[in-house]
Structures are given as C-alpha cells and as structure tokens.
Amino acid sequence: MKRLFTLALFGLFSISASVVFADNNVTIQLKWVTQTQFAGYYVAQDKGFYKDEGLNVTIKPGGPDIGPQQVLAGGGADVAVDWMPSALAAREKGMGTVNIAQPFKSSGMMLTCRKDRGVNSTSDLKGKNLGVWYFGNEYPFLSWMNKLGLPTDGSANGVTVFKQGWDILPLTQGDADCVSTMAYNEYWQVLAEGLKPEELTVFRYEDMGVATLEDGLYVLEENLKDAAFVDKMVRFVRASMKGWKYAEENQAEAAEIVVENDDSGAQTIEANTIQMGEIAKLTAGSNGALDPADYERTVNSLMTGGSDPVITKKPTGAWSHTITDAALK
C-alpha cells in the first residue's frame, strides 16, 4: 500500500510539473526566415536570457507563404513578429491581435529600381512593373501608391505589380523595373549580383513619408485576459529586449549566433554581420515600448491618400502597454 501511495504521489507530482512547464512554454512565429532581422530572439535564447526568466522558447522561422497573423489565429504560436499594416488590416477584418511590444523604431523598407529602365524619381514609376511582397507586406506599398495617385491594376496610368518571391533576380536580370528590398537584406543582394549603387534609384519609405512600423510583437487580444499568459509575456518581452540590446552592442557575435541557428545552411556570417549593422539602426532608440506617435503615424499613412486606403477607420485597442509597463520597470 505504501508503495502504491508513493507511486501515486510521484505520478501526481509528475503531472503537476508538466503543467507548470507547459505554462512556461512560448512559441514565437517569425515573419521571415532565420536572419539577423530576428537576432534579439536568437541571442536571448543563446545567452540564456529566456531560461533566466523560466521560459522554454521555441522560435519558428517564417517564409514567403507564411502569414504571422494566420499562424496566431490558428493557434500555431503564442506571439508573432509582424508589420503593423498587416496587423491593422487583419484587425479591421475582425481578427483581434494586439501589439504588445515594438523592438523596431524605424522602417527598413525600400523600393529599389534600375536607372537604365528610366526610373529616377517617383514621377517615373507610371507604366513600370514593380515587384511587391504579399502576405501583409503589400500594405505599405499600396498606401504609398494611393498617395501617388497610381493605380496598381496594370492600367496605362498606373503600375503593374507582380508577386515578388524570395530573390531579387527579376531586377538584376532586367525583367523588372523595381523590386521591394529591405535596407538590411535584399538591397545588399542586389549589389552582390553586380549592380552598383550609382546604377540604382532607391526609394526609402521613411523618406517618402509613408513609413509604417515593422517587426512588432503581436498576441491574440483574448489571451491578454489570462493573468498567467500576461505574466509569461512580461518575462518573454523582458528577455527579448535584453537580447536585442545585447545584439546591438555585440553585432558580430549576434550574427554568428543567428547563423548557428539557421538549419537551411543558406546564411553566412559575413552577410549577417553586414545585416546586423543595418538592423541595429532600426532598433536603436527603442526600449521595446510602442511609441504612440509612431503608431499614429502608421495609422495616418494607412488611412490617407486615395480612394482605396488600407484601413478605413481608426482602430481601437490595437496596442497595449500592459506588457512593456511591467517588463521594463
């Protein structure tokens, strides 16, 4: 009887322990493949910052056909990295996701064009074919085109848009006039393919006045009613921001950590070190808390400029300082 009681007690303890452990599991869905765009999370994992907070974190890389909002809605992640335009567009359509932290202060999005295809200013975009990323990445572009008064339906007075994939070959091989690039990634791929900076016209969204917030952390609104989930996110954000600041100050080491976590073998330390230098410019100035002024700028950009704005009304409840107020104190 004593043996049976001991076994029963051991079984009860094991079940309780597994439940506690499960409560400390966090799955984060990234917006793109493993690269230094997400260095803060990989650094936090590698340096034990998550472990110090009692968390067991799983980092899920993204890809061209993975929508972070859809993954969240389907229960495939607790928290996701996404751009605010896609999050706000999804929210207007009824999906309740909330921004709980904003590690990126500035936008790295650009449209990179060939001068030999006649693109030297925004007035030259009419009639051109432009590569655009989808799965939520198209919203800043569409907002910009609206402001320029350029239809995206391929008409003579507008632009022709094609769905851009992983690479920038349509531009470098001369099939496209312009493609979407990030300051920390695809732009450098264009240069690596042989085109020179003086042969390119680059439109930075920041300079165009249509920059929107990128790479924020989003959760389902309903989960913020759960005290245990909130506590878990407080610890997650605190450790993640510690990872981001470490990455800013130790860029070469951060690049190495990212490459070590890339299962595809496609990443190189050299490329990621360059990339990390650009990423650090975008995270600089952020302690992780969303700046309401940056949020308003994003909303205004998405609501104005044309007959078909990305969002039609100002969102309510789309962001919260609940997590960062507790994590950063």
RAPEQUI-V809591 format. One record per residue. N is the residue number from 1. RES is the residue in one small letter. PSI is psi as a letter, one per 20 degrees, with the letter a starting at -180 (999 if undefined). BURIAL is b if it has 24 or more other C-alpha atoms within 12 Angstrom, else e. D_FIRST is the distance of its C-alpha to the first C-alpha in Angstrom with 2 decimals. Layout:
n:res:psi:burial:d_first
N:RES:PSI:BURIAL:D_FIRST
N:RES:PSI:BURIAL:D_FIRST
This chain:
n:res:psi:burial:d_first
1:m:g:e:0.00
2:k:h:e:3.79
3:r:g:e:5.35
4:l:h:e:5.04
5:f:g:e:6.13
6:t:g:e:8.55
7:l:h:e:9.83
8:a:g:e:10.41
9:l:g:e:12.15
10:f:g:e:14.06
11:g:g:e:15.14
12:l:g:e:16.35
13:f:g:e:18.20
14:s:g:e:19.75
15:i:g:e:21.01
16:s:g:e:22.41
17:a:h:e:24.09
18:s:h:e:25.67
19:v:g:e:27.04
20:v:g:e:28.56
21:f:g:e:30.03
22:a:h:e:31.50
23:d:i:b:33.14
24:n:j:b:34.96
25:n:p:b:36.26
26:v:p:b:40.01
27:t:p:b:42.20
28:i:p:b:45.91
29:q:o:b:48.50
30:l:r:b:51.71
31:k:h:b:55.10
32:w:a:b:56.32
33:v:r:b:55.42
34:t:o:b:54.19
35:q:r:b:57.05
36:t:i:b:57.88
37:q:h:b:58.35
38:f:k:b:54.59
39:a:h:b:54.56
40:g:h:b:52.90
41:y:g:b:49.65
42:y:h:b:49.56
43:v:g:b:50.46
44:a:h:b:47.74
45:q:g:b:45.24
46:d:h:b:46.72
47:k:j:b:47.11
48:g:j:e:43.57
49:f:h:b:44.79
50:y:g:b:42.29
51:k:h:b:39.46
52:d:h:e:40.61
53:e:j:b:40.17
54:g:k:b:36.61
55:l:q:b:37.85
56:n:o:b:37.29
57:v:p:b:40.68
58:t:p:b:41.83
59:i:o:b:45.63
60:k:o:b:47.06
61:p:q:b:50.71
62:g:b:b:53.12
63:g:a:e:56.19
64:p:h:e:59.32
65:d:k:e:57.51
66:i:o:b:54.61
67:g:o:b:55.07
68:p:h:b:52.74
69:q:h:b:53.07
70:q:h:b:52.01
71:v:g:b:48.98
72:l:g:b:47.95
73:a:h:b:48.55
74:g:j:e:46.47
75:g:j:e:43.45
76:g:i:b:43.98
77:a:q:b:44.14
78:d:h:b:43.33
79:v:q:b:46.71
80:a:q:b:49.89
81:v:p:b:53.07
82:d:r:b:56.10
83:w:q:b:59.68
84:m:h:b:60.44
85:p:g:b:63.03
86:s:h:b:60.56
87:a:g:b:57.95
88:l:h:b:60.54
89:a:g:b:61.91
90:a:h:b:58.43
91:r:g:b:57.86
92:e:h:b:61.13
93:k:j:e:59.97
94:g:i:e:56.86
95:m:p:b:54.26
96:g:m:b:52.66
97:t:q:b:52.36
98:v:p:b:52.97
99:n:p:b:54.24
100:i:i:b:51.94
101:a:q:b:53.66
102:q:n:b:56.88
103:p:h:b:56.92
104:f:p:b:60.28
105:k:h:b:63.29
106:s:r:b:66.03
107:s:p:b:66.64
108:g:j:b:67.24
109:m:q:b:68.44
110:m:r:b:71.90
111:l:p:b:74.19
112:t:p:b:75.92
113:c:q:b:79.19
114:r:p:b:81.90
115:k:h:b:85.28
116:d:i:e:87.00
117:r:j:b:85.73
118:g:k:e:87.66
119:v:o:b:84.93
120:n:i:b:86.03
121:s:r:e:85.14
122:t:h:b:83.25
123:s:i:e:86.50
124:d:i:b:86.32
125:l:h:b:82.98
126:k:p:b:84.64
127:g:i:b:84.77
128:k:r:b:82.32
129:n:p:b:79.09
130:l:p:b:76.06
131:g:p:b:72.60
132:v:p:b:69.82
133:w:q:b:66.04
134:y:b:b:64.17
135:f:l:b:60.63
136:g:i:b:61.63
137:n:i:b:63.78
138:e:i:b:66.90
139:y:g:b:66.95
140:p:h:b:68.68
141:f:g:b:71.20
142:l:h:b:71.92
143:s:g:b:72.39
144:w:g:b:74.85
145:m:h:b:76.79
146:n:g:b:77.04
147:k:h:b:78.55
148:l:i:b:81.01
149:g:k:e:81.96
150:l:o:b:81.10
151:p:q:b:79.61
152:t:k:b:76.92
153:d:j:e:77.92
154:g:j:e:80.19
155:s:r:e:83.37
156:a:h:e:86.53
157:n:j:e:86.14
158:g:b:b:82.53
159:v:q:b:80.23
160:t:p:b:78.45
161:v:p:b:74.74
162:f:q:b:72.63
163:k:o:e:68.90
164:q:p:b:68.39
165:g:b:e:65.75
166:w:h:e:64.23
167:d:a:b:67.47
168:i:j:b:70.92
169:l:h:b:72.90
170:p:h:b:74.76
171:l:g:b:76.47
172:t:h:b:77.06
173:q:j:e:78.29
174:g:j:e:80.66
175:d:h:e:79.19
176:a:q:b:78.30
177:d:h:b:80.27
178:c:q:b:77.26
179:v:q:b:73.50
180:s:p:b:70.71
181:t:q:b:69.57
182:m:q:b:67.44
183:a:h:b:69.04
184:y:j:b:66.18
185:n:e:b:65.82
186:e:h:b:68.16
187:y:g:b:71.33
188:w:h:b:70.72
189:q:h:b:70.19
190:v:g:b:73.61
191:l:h:b:75.17
192:a:h:e:73.37
193:e:i:e:74.98
194:g:i:e:78.41
195:l:q:b:79.59
196:k:q:e:80.86
197:p:h:e:80.37
198:e:i:e:84.08
199:e:j:e:83.83
200:l:q:b:81.22
201:t:p:b:81.28
202:v:p:b:78.01
203:f:o:b:77.16
204:r:p:b:74.38
205:y:h:b:72.79
206:e:g:b:72.81
207:d:h:e:76.60
208:m:i:b:77.09
209:g:j:b:75.61
210:v:j:b:72.89
211:a:p:b:70.02
212:t:r:b:66.65
213:l:p:b:63.31
214:e:q:b:61.32
215:d:l:b:57.79
216:g:r:b:56.05
217:l:p:b:52.33
218:y:q:b:51.43
219:v:r:b:48.37
220:l:p:b:47.92
221:e:h:b:49.04
222:e:h:e:46.14
223:n:h:b:43.67
224:l:i:b:45.44
225:k:i:e:44.03
226:d:o:e:40.52
227:a:h:e:39.99
228:a:h:e:37.41
229:f:g:b:39.90
230:v:g:b:42.72
231:d:g:b:40.83
232:k:g:b:40.12
233:m:h:b:43.81
234:v:g:b:44.97
235:r:h:b:43.13
236:f:g:b:44.35
237:v:g:b:47.97
238:r:g:b:47.95
239:a:h:b:46.77
240:s:g:b:49.13
241:m:h:b:52.14
242:k:h:b:51.32
243:g:g:b:51.42
244:w:g:b:54.73
245:k:h:b:56.42
246:y:g:b:55.27
247:a:h:b:56.73
248:e:h:b:60.01
249:e:i:e:60.37
250:n:m:e:59.22
251:q:g:b:60.70
252:a:g:b:60.89
253:e:g:b:57.27
254:a:g:b:56.19
255:a:g:b:58.15
256:e:g:b:56.42
257:i:g:b:52.97
258:v:g:b:53.94
259:v:h:b:55.30
260:e:h:b:52.15
261:n:j:b:50.20
262:d:o:b:52.64
263:d:i:e:51.20
264:s:h:e:54.51
265:g:j:e:56.41
266:a:i:e:59.33
267:q:q:b:59.39
268:t:q:b:61.31
269:i:h:b:61.08
270:e:g:e:64.82
271:a:g:b:64.78
272:n:h:b:61.76
273:t:g:b:63.29
274:i:g:b:66.39
275:q:g:b:64.25
276:m:h:b:62.24
277:g:h:b:65.51
278:e:h:b:66.40
279:i:g:b:62.96
280:a:h:b:63.08
281:k:h:b:66.26
282:l:h:b:64.45
283:t:i:b:61.42
284:a:p:b:63.61
285:g:i:e:63.92
286:s:p:b:60.63
287:n:j:b:57.71
288:g:h:b:55.70
289:a:p:b:56.74
290:l:p:b:58.92
291:d:o:b:62.48
292:p:h:e:63.57
293:a:h:e:67.12
294:d:h:b:65.96
295:y:g:b:64.09
296:e:h:b:67.24
297:r:g:e:69.34
298:t:g:b:67.07
299:v:g:b:67.15
300:n:h:b:70.93
301:s:h:b:71.40
302:l:h:b:69.41
303:m:i:b:71.18
304:t:r:b:74.78
305:g:m:b:77.40
306:g:r:e:78.20
307:s:i:e:77.61
308:d:m:e:74.16
309:p:q:b:72.00
310:v:g:b:68.45
311:i:q:b:67.14
312:t:i:e:69.17
313:k:q:e:67.81
314:k:p:e:66.24
315:p:q:b:62.45
316:t:q:e:60.34
317:g:j:e:56.93
318:a:i:b:57.25
319:w:q:b:56.19
320:s:q:b:54.14
321:h:j:b:54.05
322:t:g:b:50.62
323:i:g:b:48.90
324:t:h:b:51.66
325:d:h:e:52.23
326:a:h:e:48.70
327:a:h:b:48.58
328:l:j:e:51.95
329:k:999:e:52.07
